[in-house]
Amino acid sequence: MAPRAATTPAVSPLRRTLKRLFLGAPFKRELFLALKKVWTPPQSLYRHIYFDGPFDVQVLDRRLRLINGGAFEVETDIFWTGLPGAWERRSLAAWITLCREARVILDVGANTGVYSLVAQTVNPQARVYSFEPLPRAHESLKANVALNGYRIDCRRTALSDYDGDAVLFDLPVEHNYTASVNRNNYPPAYDVKETPITATTLSTFIEAEQLDRVDLIKIDVESHEPQVLKGMGPYLARMKPALLVEIWNDDIGAEVEALVGGLGLVYLTTDEDSPFVRTDHIRNPRGHVAYRPLNYVICTPGVAARLTGQTAGT
């Protein structure tokens, strides 16, 4: 559920030097705060107008603080357009609705923690667990949690369908939104970095934490979503959490559907420009052509009715 921009090769030394000079220029945040009161630049422009440091954003009637580490595409987008704003606006709006009534929330593939932070902001009483195995993203996640004084439980662990050692495939860029335990995410010519990590299953986690319920899970793990769901084992059918899942292509969609089929759940999807609509199957044909994932909400008919404004079961 994040941009693909980080999958490009590393930038040149000259470009890095220019970026450092830009980030070091004084008073950019104050200038941009004044600017956005009177004008929101188009995305083609504002993605180049960023700063290094914290900023405030409103979520419903509460304030959330986020750190932009410089050219962090998601945080830059949020600074200029808000929450929900241009970035994943339909998914975040649905997430806010779902979080308000959830008691136990899992953010699998948290990156810098936007979904986790939104969850704790709109529902301070919820228990929120964030899973992010990429070391530099995990550090950004913890910094955001500390900045807000939240009690989000941050785990530098990957979730999969087994317990044990794993390898995270990463790129030599400042911030990567697409690191994955699946090597085939990247073309063979890419300079891929391998980082040893620990993997566990949701069933192992649930038992270790002695959770009697899980109400809501976001899964954004760059094509490894079926393995995460498989690792929930019998607790998927027993707890039936609402799921917000990124689907890369038809094959991944079919795998996810096979895991949740027969549980009495319904499928809602959005392209982020239009409201969530109900579908008969979990698919993404456009994902075979380019990196254009679709987000799905997989939930009970009652939850779907709240998100779509329809009568449950219709």
Secondary structure, DSSP 4 states (H G I P E B T S, - for coil): ---SGGGSPPPPHHHHHHHHHHHHSTTHHHHHHHHHTT----HHHHTT---EEEEEEEETTEEEEEEEESS-HHHHHHHHH-SSSSTTHHHHHHHHHHHTT-SEEEEES-TT-HHHHHHHHH-TTSEEEEE--SHHHHHHHHHHHHHHT---EEE--EE-SS-EEEEEEE-SSSS-S--BS-GGGS-TTS--EEEEEEEE-HHHHHHHHT-S---EEEE-STT-HHHHHHTTTTHHHHH--EEEEEE-SHHHHHHHHHHHTTSS-EEEEE-SSS--EEESS---GGGGTSS--EEEEEE-HHHHHHHHSSPTT-
